[in-house]
Amino acid sequence: MNNKIAFITGATSGIGATFAKVLASQKYDLVITGRREEKIQAFAAELRSKNNIKVEVIIAELANVKDIDMLVEKITNIKNLEILINNAGFAKKGSRFYEENITVYEDMLKVHALATIKLTQAALPTMVTNNIGSIINVSSIMSFFPCARQSIYVATKAFISLFTESIALELKGTGVRVQALCPGLTFSDLHERIGVDVEKLAKKRVWLWQSPMHSKVVVDKSFKYLAKGKIICVPGFFNKVIITLHYLRRLF
Ligand SMILES: NC(=O)c1ccc[n+]([C@@H]2O[C@H](COP(=O)([O-])OP(=O)(O)OC[C@H]3O[C@@H](n4cnc5c(N)ncnc54)[C@H](OP(=O)(O)O)[C@@H]3O)[C@@H](O)[C@H]2O)c1
């Protein structure tokens, strides 16, 4: 492997796959994780042949603590890790909090929160020692809002954002940067998996959503903000306005 290694969870499709494409074009060797084996292996082969880089695929179910720990061990042993992107995540079709099966929430806590904590903790000692590294934790615009029927999704995303902002304080003075990426509605497989039409959703809830973004726009913004050292990245002007209005309403 060459010197630049990026580790991306949930790179089978959507935002994670776009991060992988952009980093591959910058000649990073990649370690990518996912569950849809055939799809991610085909994607990895395409990345290798187009970019002449090394791509390792790890099949991991992050709702399974053993799989998280397997990734922890892998990350701990990559002594030239430059970028970690905790991106894997999922949504559930909305149901009332008290009517949903508790295992769904346990899985969400593991995938969104526990995996992010453990993988970040595994990566930081190496990055701090090397005095170089970036960690992007994929949160959501929904981390700023309460949302009926999505209480645990928004709460776990809020966890990711605040966790990331807090460790950023501890990393001041080191060469390590962290970011909580908070995209608004983005084209990916996330909504389709739960039978939601993204375009229709955007039309129905215009007060909250702007037009869905393409993941390339989201990823480009993320890197732009990372270069500036900004911790919270909300792609899209309209998304920023909506968050500001919400906080003004909440406080006054
Ligand atoms: N799309 C949006 O509108 C939007 C907005 C804000 C934030 N986000 C966040 O962006 C991140 C990426 O999502 P996306 O929109 O790009 O969706 P996506 O296309 O469905 O990609 C999600 C990725 O996460 C992996 N993943 C999901 N559940 C997993 C689990 N239990 N264990 C291991 N891997 C798992 C998937 O793996 P397999 O496909 O191989 O199963 C896939 O690679 C998520 O954290 C999501 O919450 C999305």
The ligand as a Gaussian input file, in Angstrom:
#p B3LYP/6-31G(d) Opt

LIG

0 1
 N      -29.571000      10.447000       1.694000
 C      -29.907000      11.432000       2.514000
 O      -30.866000      12.206000       2.243000
 C      -29.108000      11.668000       3.771000
 C      -29.254000      12.893000       4.428000
 C      -28.523000      13.125000       5.582000
 C      -27.654000      12.167000       6.059000
 N      -27.522000      10.969000       5.420000
 C      -26.583000       9.990000       5.974000
 O      -25.616000       9.668000       4.991000
 C      -25.047000       8.385000       5.291000
 C      -24.956000       7.587000       4.011000
 O      -26.274000       7.266000       3.571000
 P      -26.721000       7.360000       2.046000
 O      -27.767000       8.370000       1.973000
 O      -25.557000       7.454000       1.149000
 O      -27.477000       5.937000       1.926000
 P      -27.143000       4.570000       1.177000
 O      -26.941000       4.800000      -0.284000
 O      -28.231000       3.661000       1.594000
 O      -25.764000       4.109000       1.813000
 C      -25.681000       3.662000       3.142000
 C      -24.412000       2.856000       3.344000
 O      -24.345000       2.448000       4.716000
 C      -24.251000       1.026000       4.791000
 N      -25.038000       0.522000       5.903000
 C      -26.333000       0.775000       6.205000
 N      -26.713000       0.090000       7.280000
 C      -25.633000      -0.609000       7.680000
 C      -25.393000      -1.541000       8.729000
 N      -26.362000      -1.908000       9.582000
 N      -24.163000      -2.104000       8.829000
 C      -23.205000      -1.777000       7.964000
 N      -23.345000      -0.923000       6.956000
 C      -24.560000      -0.347000       6.809000
 C      -24.827000       0.522000       3.486000
 O      -24.255000      -0.769000       3.214000
 P      -24.975000      -1.833000       2.195000
 O      -25.626000      -0.989000       1.159000
 O      -23.877000      -2.635000       1.637000
 O      -25.969000      -2.560000       2.998000
 C      -24.375000       1.588000       2.505000
 O      -23.069000       1.320000       2.084000
 C      -25.950000       7.771000       6.371000
 O      -25.283000       7.872000       7.619000
 C      -27.196000       8.649000       6.357000
 O      -27.830000       8.685000       7.601000
 C      -28.222000      10.718000       4.267000

